[in-house]
Amino acid sequence: MAGKRKTANQKVETPPPRIHIVRRGDTLRSISMIYLGTQNRGEDIKALNGLENDTLVVDSELVIPDR
């Protein structure tokens, strides 16, 4: 069973963050459902993006947390 081994000099590439462009009618709960499969992670999206409340601005970008 041969596999690749990582050496100390190899960089582990991190994937780029997922970005959502807010559209009219979007809510934190609906965005959470689309990307994370549950409506219960809206607070995580809010915290990651430094939002103070649930108000979203159309055409703004939101970073989506990892599952």
C-alpha angles and dihedrals in degrees: 000000000000119000139166115272122207118232126206091257097054117099120222107224116225116212117245114263118266110249127200121198107216114240130192109283096023118137130185088250094052093047090048090052093050097050105023104031095238137074091220098081098070090106089056091054090047093051095045091053096043094241116167095201141006095270112119125198117222112246093018119129123240124193111226117219122233118266 
